[in-house]
Amino acid sequence: MIISKTPLRISFVGGGTDLPLFYKKTSGRVLSTTINKYIFVIIKKSYGNEVILNYSKKEIVKNISDIKNEYIKESMKLTGIDKGVEITILSDIHTKGSGLGSSSSLIVGLLNALYHYKNDPKSLDFLAKEACRLEIDVLGKPIGKQDQYAASFGGFKIYTFNPDETVEVTPITLDEVRLSNLESCLYLVYTGITRKSSTILQEQNTKTEVNFEYLKEMSLMPLQVAEMLEQNQYDDFGNYLNTAWNYKKQLANSITNPKIDLLYNKGLENGAIGGKLLGAGGGGFILFYVPPKNREIFIREISKISKILPFKFEPYGSKIIFNSES
């Protein structure tokens, strides 16, 4: 039996510059961190040659071409495992349309577990590249590369996406005290809306040329934010999230809507000094920055209208937490 544990992520700035229509002309950058919300993949031998799948649905098939879940099917095809296994997927939160990079975390976790099941473990860089290839090239999703790399490498990092398809991974140096101080100021608030990111990203892709100057500015934001955090300028970072959010809203009409705007404004009215919607947009979670003096009122008032998801930073990416032949 193999069990992989792969974190979800929150992206602070630079999202959208990891799309190929932009970074193939000039490098894109994203600053993100992983959090202690995970997708678990459990793989063990089945009694026969059947493939048994347990996720939000249950599938039992004799041929992997009959698998309905495209992520599992293509991951099995890629790794060459085609029979005699039972795969179970568990998630800490409802991940559909969360904006936390769940689909990429799932693929990275699947690949990590499947390769270990074959006794052929792969590097973090290999897992990220293969997850990108599977999700973007094989499945044809109109997405970027940031989520696959965040799920693989984990922690506080800047990812630079170069025109030649190479990706640079740069850790942000923050000690435990600074990480804890920043962590205590950040809140994930659920919008109550789920959405398909592909629709928003398709619109964003078609507007790359129109938005090119916005995207160039956004690609520099990770460097500026990293400097703020390393110099303990947390409130400046919180305010800067507003700037990032205003840029992001320019990229596609469907990124925000009246319900999201109302919740965002409620957060600002009750102690937050900045924030942004996570992921492609249209729903999922809003990340708010709230100074310590305003925490009590923020929690009290926002809890009346929405759910606050507690979280902590996760320093590691996808890893195997159980490996046994029994």
N, C-alpha and C positions, 0 to 999 in steps of 0.2 A: 504493500500500500504506500502511496505517495500522497502527501498533502502539501500544496503550495499556498502561500499567504501573500497576497499582492495588495498594496495600499491604493486608495483613491488619492486624488490630488486637488489642490486649490491653486489656480493660476492667478498671480497678482497683476502682472503687466506684460504686454507684448503679444497676447493672443491674437491670432490672425496673421501675424508675420511668419508663422510656420507653414503657411500654405504655399505650395510649389509655384503658383503663378506670381507670387511676390519674391520668395527667397531665391528663385533661379535668376533673378535680375540683380538682387543685392541681398546681402545676408539678413536673415530675420533673427530675432532673439525673444526668448520667453523666460521670465523669472517665475518659478513655482516652487511649491513644497508639497510633499506627501503628508497625509494625516492618518490618524489611527482608526480609520474605517477601511475595512478590507473585503476583498473577494477571496474565498477559499475554494480551491479545486482539489477534490479527492479522487484518486484513481486507484482501482484495484482490479485484480483478475475477476472475471465473471465465471460462473460454473461451466458454461459452454462456450461456443464461438460467437454468441450474440453480443451486440453492443447495447448496453443498458445505460440510459441517460436520465439523470434526475436533476432538474432545475425548476423553473416555475411550472414546467410540464414534465411528463414522463414519456420517454421514447424507448422502445425495444425494437431493434432492427437487426437483420442478418447481414445487410450490406450497407457500408457507410454512405453510399450514394443516396440511400433512402432517409438519411438524417435530415430533419427539418431545420434544426438550429444551425444556421450557416457558419457561426463562429466555431462551434465544435467540429462540424464536418470538415471545414477547410484546415483547421489546426491538426486534425487527425491525418488528413491527406498529406499535409506538409511534413509531418513527422514520421509518416510511414506506418502508423498503427491503425489497423483496419478490422480487428476482431478480438473477441475474448476479453473485453474490458468493461468495467462499470465506472462511469464518471458522474460525480455529484458536484454541483456548484451551489455554494452558499454565499450570501452577501450580508454585511452588517446593516445595510440600509436598502430601501427600495431604490434601485439604481436607474430605472428607466427615465431618461431625460433629466437627470440630476444636475448636469453641468460639472460633475466631479471626475470625468474621464473614465467612466465605468466600463465602456465597451473595450477600450484599450487595456485597462487593467485585467479584464477577463481574458483577453487574448494572450497577454504576457504571462498571466498565471497558468493558462492552459498549456502554452508552449513550454514553460519551465517545468511543469509537472510531467508532461508527456515525454520530454527529452530525458528527464530523470528516470521515468518508468522504463525507458529503453537503456538505461545505464549509460547515457551519453549527454552528461550535463554541458550546458553552454554558458558562455560569458554573458554579462549584462548587456554589453554592446551588441552581441549577436542576437540576443532576445529582442532588443529594441528594433534592430534592423529588420528582423524577420516579422515582427508584429506589424511594422509599417508596411512591409511588402504585402503581407496577408490582407490587412485592412484596406489599404489604399489601392494596390495593384490587382489583387485577386478578387476582393469583394467590391471594389469600385466605389468605396465611400469617399465623398468629397471633403476629406478632412486633412489636417496637417499632421505633423510628427511629434508635437510636444507631449501628448498624453502617453504614447508608447515609451518615450524616453524617461518621463517622470516615473511611470510605473516600474520600469526596469531598474533605474538607478536610485530613486528615492532621495529624500532629504531636500534641503534648501539649495537650489542650483539655478544657474543661468544656462540655458541651452541655446547655442548659436547654430543656425541652420544655413549652411553655405551653398552657393550656386552649384558647386561640384558634388552636392549630395552628402558631403561629410557633415558631421555634427560634433561640435565641441561642447564638452560638459565641464562647467566651471563651478565648483562649490563656493557658496557664500559662507565666509568665516564669521560665525556668531557663537559665542560661548553659551553655556547653559543658562546663565543669568539673563542674558539679553534675549535668548529664545523664549524663556519663560515670561519675561516682561511683555514681549510682543504677543505671544500666544494669549495672554490674559486680556488683551485689548481687542481680540478678533472674535466675531460671532457669525455663525452661519444661520441664516434665517430662511426657512422654506417658503417659496412663493405660493405653493399649492397648485402649481401648473407643471405638467409634464409636456414635453414636446419632442419632435424629431429634429435633431440638430442638422440632419442632411439638407432639409429644405432651406434653413437659414444660411448654411454654408454654401449652398449652390448659388443663392442670391449674392452672397458676399464675393464669391469667385467671379461672377459676371461683372462685378463692379470694381475689380482690382485696379484697372487703369484709372478709373475716376477717383478712387480713394488712395492712389499711390503715395501722395505726399503725406496723408494722414498715417499710412502704414510706415513710412520712413521715420516719422516722429515716434511712432509706437515702438519701433525696433530699437530705439535708443533709451526708452524708458527703463528697461531692466538694469542698465548700467547706472542710471541716476538713482533708482530705488536702492540698489545694492549699496551705494555710497551712503545714502541716508541711514540705512539700517546699521551699517558698520560704524557709523558715527553717533548711534543712539538717538537719531532724530525721528522718533516714532510718530509724533504728531504731524510732522511734515509728510511722513509716509502716508498717514491717514488722509490728509488733505489731498495728496497726490493721487490717491485712488479715485477721487472725483474727476480729476483730469483724465485719467485713463478711461473711466466710464463714459465720459462725454465724447472722447475720441471713438470709443468702441461703438457707440450708438450711431455714428455716421456711416458705418460700414454696410448696414442693411436695414431696411424699414422694419423688419420683423424681429429685430433684436430685443426691443422693449414693447410694452403695451400699457394701457391705462392701469391695470391691476398691479403690474410691476412698479410703475412710476409712483403709484399711491403708497405701496409698501416702502419703497425706497425713501420717499419724502417723510413718511412716518418715522423711519429710523433716524433721519437727520433732525426731525423735530424733537426727538426724545433722547438726544445725547450723542449720537454718532456724528463724527465730523467728516466721514468719508465712507465710500463703499463702492462695490461694483457687482454686477450680475456675473456669475461664473459660467464658464462654458461658452457655447455658441450664442446663447441668448434665448429669449422667448419663454423661459421658465426655469425651474430648478431652484438653486439656492443663491441668495444674495450674501456676499461677504461684507460685513460692516466693521469699521474701526471705531471703537468707543474708548475714550480716555478713562482712566480709573475713576475719576471723580463723578463720571456720568453713568457708571455701570448699573447702579441700583435702579434709577429711573428707566434706563433702556430696557433692562430685563423685565421690570414690572409692566411697562406699557406695551412692549412688543409681544410679550407672552399672552396678552389679551387677544391679539389678533392673528398670531401665527406661531409656528413651532420653531424654537431655537434648538439647533443641534449642537450639543457639546462636542468638542474635539480637542486633540492634542497633536502636535507635530510628530511625524514619524520619520526617523533619520534613515531608514533603510527601504530599499525597493523590494521587488519580488524575491522571496526566498522559500526554500523547502524547510518546513518545520517538522516533518515526519517522513521517514524513509525506512521501510521494513519489508522484507520478503514474505513475512508471515501473513 
